[in-house]
Amino acid sequence: MRSVLASLLFTGCSLAAWAQTEVDLYRFSNTFNEGTARFEGMGGSFGALGAEIGSARINPAGFARYSSSQFTFGLSSLSLSNKTTFQGEDTKQNDYKMRLAAIGLVLTSDLSNSRGGFLYQQLGFGYNSVANFGNEFKYTGQQFESLLDGFCTQAEGVAPADLATYFPFSTSLAYETYAIDYDEPSQTYVPRLTAGDMLHTRTVTTRGGIGELHVSYSANYLNKLYLGANLGFQFLRYVENTLHHEELIDTVGVSLRSFDYMYNLKTSGSGTNLKVGVIYLPVEALRMGIAVHTPTFFELTDNWDANMTATHDVGTLEVPAELVPSANYKYRMRTPARIIGSLAYVFGTMGCINVDVEYLDYKWAHFKSTKDDAYAPYNYELENQAADERFKDVFNTRIGGELVLFTNYFLRAGVGIFPKGDKNILAFDSKPDMSYSGGVGARFNNWTIDAAVKTLTQTRNYVAFPGSSANINANTLYIVVNAQIKF
């Protein structure tokens, strides 16, 4: 029988069952601009160019570049592939889905007769995706450390009769399925494991995303100064289903053969933010922009549940129905503010190039207690302190260009560089997330059609529990097609 790892602090799934963690803050703050095919084809770099529905996500003053009304509609497909490395073994997973990429309407009014210097004003409405959480990864491999070790250490000093009160989502489940024992003389919990390795298989499936509906107002002053602001309404949905399976390789002297631990989390809610921006043209070819995004202030609700089964030499044991836990909690969350500086140059009728540099500090992301009287207040001081210690500030960079092949045909390309704001991830892999994109477009009288392809490469270190981690290399391929009508 292996001994309990006394220094092990269990910080995996069951910790999330008691409170939100800094991992949630990073997940919901680490978003990427997504939009139309023209926007994606240029790498999402539009902060100083404007006249594009997707530019509202960066600098709402870009809408002031419109001199006519426009309607845009686009669809996208996503192909996701993950390679997960655990204990030297690689496992690959693939997924595919289609969704609405962006939809928008800009209504433009001519103000040139007002003699106030303002030439046009625009009222805009739009929707686009901010984050995609749909994914699945899996890993398999042998290691000595077990999830049961953490369950045992977590409950030290707690009597078996109190486990369902203090640790209903973890140790209680393992105790009820006889995956762990309670040793009366030492008053400690002991996993029913031998001294050999365990064969681990974990599958994590996530769904959902963040979408943003925005209402914008902008104005053009003498074709030199462009002003804009938009109010964003974000809708968040995140679902995570985790299945952790372990098998004993050596079963001599114990009844346990394997166990399955299941944990399910659903987060949903909405938030609001404000974006304001300015674009200035010192000369016609050179364009400069700056925009400020307030934090998004979310009201969220978590629902979670867990269960466990353990297979012994005499059969499979399940948790009694009355001890299968579930819970929910409402809370508030603030994501980081963003400051974006942009510079663009237009080469006459030949094309253009744009550079966006975005600053954000992930330490600005914080939790706050709910104001809903139906839920007990909670002080998030420890969680927010953990975020302050773990996260850092970053500069995201997007560079995009458009080449006019012929009068009405366009070729586009872009690149995005997104450094990691999580110091723990930096310890695994210091490479930034990278996106590469390309696209084409054609204009026919009052309408245009565009298509783009973008790849996003990300590396992550997934920690199931202390002593057990896997490296994940994720690649996402976006294909976007949209049409725009001018009226």
N, C-alpha and C positions, 0 to 999 in steps of 0.2 A: 504494500500500500504506500503510495507516495505521500510525502508530508505536505502540509499546507505551506504555501509560499507566504511567509509572514509579512514580507515587505510589499506585497502586491496590493495596490489600491484599485479596485474595480471601477473603471470609468467608461465602460462601454454602453451597451443599450440600456441597461437598467438605470443608469444615472439619468439618461434622457427621460426616463419614465417619471422622475421626480421633479425635474425642473428643466427649463430651457437652458441651453449651454451656448458658449461662444461659437461653437460650430454652426449653430443656426444663424447667428449674426453674420458670419462670413458667407454662408450659403446664399442668404437672401440679399446680400450687399454686392456680391461678385457677379454683376450682371453685364451683359454685352448689348450694344446697340444693334437692333435688327430692323429691317425695313424693306423698301422696294428693291427691285432688281438693279436699278441705277445706283441706289444707295449702297447695296451690298457689293456691286461690281467695283465700286471705288473704295472698298474697304471700310465703309461707314464714315468716310472722311468728307464732311460737308460743312464744317462750322463757319467758313467764311464765304462759301459759294451761294448756298440757298437755292430758292426756286425748285425745291424738291420736298416731297411730303416727309421723307425720312429726316430732313434737317431739323424738324421740330424736336427730335430727341436730343439734339446737340445744342443748337442755337436757334431759338424761336424767331429771332430777327431774320432768319433765312426766308420765312414766308413773305417778308416785305419785298423780296425780289420779284414776286409775281406781279405781272401787269395784266393778267387775265385770270378768269376763274378756271379751276381745274378739278377733275375727279380722277382718283387713282384706285385701282383694285389689283391685288396680287396674291398669288398662292406660292407656297414653298413645300419642298420635300426635304426630309432630314434622314440621312443614313448614318447611324452611329455604330462604331466598332470599338470594343475595349479589349486590351490585352492585360490581364492581371497576373502578376508574378508573386507567388507565395512559396517560400521555402525552395526556391529554385525551379518550381514548376509553373509553366505558363498555361493560362486558360483564356480562350477567346469567346466573346459574345458579340452578337450583332442585332441591331434593331432598325426599324424603318417606320416612318410615319409621314403623313401630309397634314398641312394646317394652313390657316389664313396667315399670310405674311404681313400684309398691311392693307388698310383701306383708309382713304382720306378725301376730304372735300375742302377746297379753298374758294371762298367767295370774295372777289376783288371789286372794290369800288373806286371810281375815278374821282379824285379830289382836286384835280388841276385847276378847276374853275374857282376854287375857294380863295385863291391868292394868298394862302397862308404858308406856302412853301411845301406843304405836303401834297404829293402827287397821287399816291394810291394808299388805300388801307385794305387790310385783308382780315377776314374772319375765317378761322380754320377749325375743322373737326377731323379727328383721326383716331385710328387704333393700330397698334403694332405690338409685336411680342417683345418683351424685355428679357425674359429668361425662359429656358426650356429645362425642365427637370426630368423629362422622360429618359430613362436609361436602365440598364441592367448589367451587373457584373457578377462573376462567380469565380471562386478559387478552390483548389483542392491541394492538400499536401499534409505531410507529417510534421508534428512538433510535440515537444514534451508538455509545454504549458497548455492548460485546459481552461475553458470557460468556467468549469466547476471550481477551479482554484480561487477565482475571483469571487464567486458566490460564497464560498466558505469564509474567506477572509473578511468579506463585507459584513457578515453577520456575527462576528466575534462579540461576545458579551450579551447577546440577545437570546433569550430562551426560545426553544422550539414553538411553544404556544403563542409567542408574540411575533413570529416571522411574518404571518399574514398581515399584521398591522404595520410593521416597519419596512419589510422588503417583499411586498406582494408580487412584484414584477420580476423577481430574480430568485433569491435564496429560498423563499417559500415554495416556489414551483419545483426546484430541485429536491427539496426535502420531501415534498408530497409524492414525488415519483421515485423516491428512494435512490436518487442519483448521488446523494450525499448522506452521511450519517452524523449523528450527534454523539460525541464521546463524553459521557457523564463525568468521569474522573477529572479530565482536563478542561471540561466545559468548552470544548471547541468543536467546530464542524470539520468533517474529513470527507473528501471526495472518494467515491467508491471506484478508485482507479488503481492500476498497478504502476510499477516503476518504468514502464515503457512509454513510447510515443503514442499520441492519439492521431488518428486520421481525421483531419478537419475538412469539411466542405461547407462553404458559406455562399449563399445567393442573396443578393440585395437588388430589389426591383424598385425603381422610383418612377413616379408619374407626376404630371402637372406642369405648372409654369407660372410666370407673371406676365400679364397683359396690361397695357396702359391705354386708356381712353383719354384724349386731351382736347381741350378747347383753347384756341389761340387767337391772339389779336396782334396785329403788326401794322407798321406804317412806314412809308418811303418818303424821306425828306430830301428833295432836290436831287435825287439819284446819287446822293453822297453818303447820307446817314440813314441807316435802317434800324428800326427799333421793334422789339417783339417780346411778348410774354405768353406763357401758356400755363394753364392749370391742369395737372395730370391726376387722373384717378386710376390707381393700380389695383388689380385683382389678383390675389395670390392663392394658389392651391398646390400643396405638396403632399404626396402620399409616398410613404416608404414601407416596404414589406421586407422583413429580414428573416431568413431561415438559416439557422446554424445547426449543423449536424456533426457529431463526433462519434467515432467508432474506436473501441479499444483494440489494439493490435495484439496485446497479450492479455488474456482473460483469466489466467490461472489464479485461483483464490478469491475471485470476486464474482458476484452475480451479474453485474452490469455488462451489457454488450455494446450499447450505443444509446444516444439520446438526441432529441430534436428540440431546439429552443426557437420559438416564433415570437417576433415582436413587430407590431404594426403601429405606425404613426400617421396621422392625417392633420395637416396644418392648413387652415383656410382663413381668409379675411381680406381686408381692403385697406388702402392707404391713399394719401394725397401728398402732392408736392407742387412746388412752383418753380418755373424756370424763367429767367429773364436774360435778354441778350441784346447786343449791339453789334452791327457790322458797319465799318467805315471804309470808304474808298478814297484814299489820298489822291490817287490817279485812277483812271478807268481800269487799268490792267491789274493794279495791286489792291487786294482786299484784306482787311484785318477784322477779326471778330473776337469777342469775349462774351462768355455766358457763365451764369451762376445758377446752379441747381440747389434748391434747398434739400434737406433730408426728406425722405419719404416717411411719413408718420403713419404706421400701421396699427390697426386693431386686429389681433389674431386670436384664434382659438385652436388649441391642440386637443385632439382626441387620440388616445392610445390604449392598446391592450397587449397582452402577452399570454403565452401558453407553453406547455412543455409536455413531452412524452419521453419515457425511458424504457428501453427494451432490456429485459433481464433474461436469465436462462430459463425462467418459468413463464415468460410472457411479457406483454407491454403494459406498463402502468401509466395512468392518466391522472391529471389533477382533478379532484372533485369539482363538480360544476360550481358549487358555491364559493370556491376559492380561486376560480379563474378571474383575474383582475381586469378592470377597465376603468378609465378615468378621463376627465377633461379639465382644461383650464384656459381661461381667457387672460390675455396680457397685451401690453403695448410694446412696440418696437420702433426704433429710429435707425434708419440706414445713414451712411455718410453723405454729407454735402459734397458737391463736385464743382470745381472751377475749371473751365475749358478755354484755352486760348487757341486761336486759329489764324492761319496765314494762307492766302491763296494768290496765285498769279494766273492770269488769263492771257493766253498767247493769241490774241486777236480771234480769228475764226478757225484757228488750228486746234485749240484744245485748252486744257487747264490742268493745274495741279493744286492740291490742298493738303495742308498739314494741320492736324489737331493734336494738342497736348492737353491731357486731362489729369488734374490733380485730385486725389481723394485720400483720406486717411481712414483706414478701416477701424482705428481706435475710436472714431466718432460714433460707431454703431453701438447702441445701448438698448437694454430692456428697461421697461417701466411697469409698475404694477397696474392692474386693471382698475378702472373706475366703476365697474359693474358690481353692485352690491350683492349679486348672487354668488360672487366668488370672494374667498378670503384674500385680503391683500398680501402681497409677498414682496420682501425687500431683495432686489436683485444686486445688492452691493458686491457679493462674491463673484457672480457671473460677469458683471461689468468690469470688475477688477481683473478677472482672468482675460477678458478681451483686451484691456489696456496693456497687459503684459505680453500678450501673444501676438497682437497685430501690429502693423506698421503702415506708413504712408507709401504711396506709389505714384508714379507718373505713367499713365497709359498713353501710347502714341499710335495715331492712325495716319497713314499717308495714302492718298489716292489721286489718280489722274484719269483724264478723259482725252482721247485723241479723235479728232474729226477726220474720218477716212475720206468721206465725200460729203457733200452738202448736208445730207440728212441721215448719215450713217456714222455710228460711233463705236469706238473700242475703248474699254475701261480696264483698269487694274488697280489693286490696292493691297496694302499689308497692314496688319495690326500687331502691336507688341504690348502685352499685358503682364507686367511683373506680378509676382505673387505677394500678397499682403499678409500672408500667414507665415510667421517665423518657423513654425513646426514643419510646414511644407518645404520651406527653404532648406531645412536640414536634410530633407530627402532629395530634392532636386532644385537647383537654383535657376534652371531654365525658365524663362517666362512663357506664358501661354502665347501661341502665335496663330494668326489668321492670314491666309492668302486668298485673294479673290481675283476674278476676272469676269468681264461681261461685254455684251454687245447691245446696241439699240438702234432703232430705226424710227424716223419721223415721217408721217404721212398726213399732210394737210393739218387737221386739228387733232390728230391723235398720234400717240407713239406706243411702241411695244418694246419691252426690254427683257433681257434674260441675263442671269448671272450664276456663277458657281463660286462657292466659298468653302474653304476648309479651315477648321479650327482644331488645333492640336493642344491637348492639355495633359499634364502629368500630375498625379496625386499620390499621396501616401494614406492608405486607409488603415486605421487602427481599430480592430475589432474589440480588443481589450489589451491592457499592458502585457507586453511579451508576445503579442500576436498582431502582425501588421502585413499588409500587402501593398505592392506598388502597382499603380494603375496608369496605363497609357491609353488615353481616350482620343479618338479622332471622329469628328463630325463633318459630314459633307452636306452643305446646303445647296439646293438648286431652286432658284427663285425666278418666276415669270410674272410679269404684270403689264397692264395696259393703262394709259393715261389719256383722258379726253379733255381738250381745252374748249371752253365755251364762253 
